[in-house]
Amino acid sequence: MKKAISLLASAAVLAQAMPICTSAASYNAGGTVITYTESASEITITGCTSESDTLVIPDSINDLPVTEISAKAFADCSEIVNVTIPDSVEEIGSRAFYNCSSIKFVLIGNGTQSVGDYAFSACSSLEEFAVSDDNTSLSDIDGMLFDKDGTTLIAYAGTDSAVIPDSAEAVGKAAFFGNSKIESIDLKNVSYIGDYAFSACFNLVSLTLPDSVISLGKGSFMNCTQLAEVALGDGITSIPDDCFSMCTQLKPFEIGSSVSEIGNYAFYSCNSLSGIEIPTTVKSLGLNSVGTHYSLPDKSDKAMRGFCIHGKTGSAAEKYADANKIDFIDFDNIPYGDVDGDNAVNSVDASAVLTEYAITATGGNTTFTYYQTIAGDYDCDGSINSIDASRILAVYAQNATQR
C-alpha cells in the first residue's frame, strides 16, 4: 500500500504554489517561513524565521532540489504541528526537530536515507510517523519510525504507554530521549538499547528489562527523575557509564549474578538509593559508580550519607566501598536485629521494626535506610514485619537474662 504517495503529491503541489519571499534565502513553506542555503546543485534547509502549525518542505527552490534539512534547523520551534518532508530530501540532520513540543505528525518521503541523532528527540507530542513505502532506508510501524527492516527503532511516536513491536531488536540512540509523557515501556523482544535511549524521560516510573536485553548503552536511563522501580533481566552483563545517573527516585533493586561490571557514574546522584547489594560476580566498579553524589559544600564528589553496600568480604564491592568511604555489610556478618546500629539488640530495635512495618503495611513509604532494612529483616524473608520484631524481642530477652 502506497499510503504516503497521495499526501506527498498534495504537499508538493502546495509547496510549489507558495511564492518565494523577497529575500533570496527564505521561502514560505506551508505557512512557515524557512531559511536555506544554495549551492550550485542543491538546497539545504537551515531554519525558519516564523512559524505556523504547518511545515511543508518544498522539493525544490530556484529549480534546485532540496536535499537536506541541516542540524538544529527547526530545534525549539514550538508552533509546528504537522511536518511534510518531500522525496527530494536525502538527509535529516542531528537535532533537526529537537524539542519541537507541538509536533504531532511527520510525513517522510521516499528519498530520505539518514536521520541524525536526536533529530526528533524531546518531541513529546509526537503521535505518528508515516513513511513512503518506496523508501529504501526507513519505515513506520505502529506510527513509530524504524529502519527499513523494522528491527531498529529510530524515534518513538505514540501514547504514554509505549509498546515496542515484536519484530524490534534494538531501541536506537536517543529514540525516547526527552519524552516527558512516557510512563511505562513494554520492550517485548528487544536485545539492544542504544546510548541515551530513554534519558530524560521524566515521567517514567517503573522499568522491567526482559531477559532478551543483553546490551545497554551509555546513559540509557540517565536523568529519569521519577524512575523508582527497576528489574534487570538475566541477560545484562554490564551496567554502563551513566546508565541510571541522576535517577533521583530510584529505590534499592537486585543486581543479578549475570552482571560483571558497573561503569563510571552508573548510579551517580541516585539520592533515594540508600544502598544496594552487589554480587561477587561484579569484578569492576567504575569511578563514582554507586553511592556517591556531588556535594555543594565540598564542591566535589562525596559518598552519600547513610548509603550502604551489601557484599562479600574481599570482593570488588568491598574494595570500592573502602576506597570511597562507603559503609559495607558483609554477606556472612550481618548484624541482624541491630537496627539503630548501636551494637546491641534491644527493645528499641524491636519497636523501630514494628513502627516500620505499620507504616509500610498501610501503604506508606519506607523510613528505613538500606542498612536498617537488611538488619531488621531478622527472618530473611525479604520484608519487614511483625515476625521480625517478635524475634528481635526474643533475642533481647535472651541476652538480658544472660547478663
Buried (B, 14 or more C-beta within 10 A) or exposed (E): EEEBBEBBEEBBEBBEEBEEBEEEEBBBBBBBBBBBEEEEEBBBBBBBEEBBBBBBBBBBBEEBBBBBBBBBBBBEBEBBBBBBBBBBBBBBBBBBBBBBBBBBBBBBBBBBEEBBBBBBBBBBBBEBBBBBEEBEBBBBBEBBBBBEEBBBBBBBBBEEEBBBBEEBBBBBBBBBBBBBBBBBBEBBEBBBBBBBBBBBBBBBBEBBBBEBBBBBBBBBBBBBBBBBEBEBBBBBBBBBBBBBBBBBBBBBBEBBEBBBBBBBBBBBBBBEBBBBBBBBBBEEBBBBBBBBBEEEEEEEBBBBEEBBBBBBEEBBBBEBBEEBEBBBBBBEEBBBBBBBEEEEBBEBBBBBBBBBBEBBEEEEEBEBBBBBBBBBBBEEEEBBBEBBBBBBBBBBEEEEEEE
